[in-house]
Amino acid sequence: MRVAYVFESVYAREILENMIIPQLEKGDHGAEVAGMMFFFDNTYMLQKDSDIAKRLSAISEKSGMLLMACDRCCYQREIDDKLIEPAGIGCFPNLYAALSGANIDQVITL
């Protein structure tokens, strides 16, 4: 099963940091994650100095998982130039285009 995550809630950090990332690092998440999209304050998780960002970058490099932050959210928080590689910045049309060939089975919003 291929999934994509949308992180928009105040609880997203805890779920990502304590559940999803460790499972992805161990290879026992149970689904292939094609991409992750971050909204609101969750965009801070993609900043270069964040431990979560470093871990996500390593996972993305290994798996090809898409990382994207909301453009408006990044610009409002003035972090658009502070994101890790390979994280991109965009809106829903960019996300749809980036994941169009990924054969997503489910989109999970947290």
Order of alpha helices (4+ residues) and beta strands (2+ residues): beta-alpha-alpha-beta-alpha-beta-alpha-beta-alpha-beta
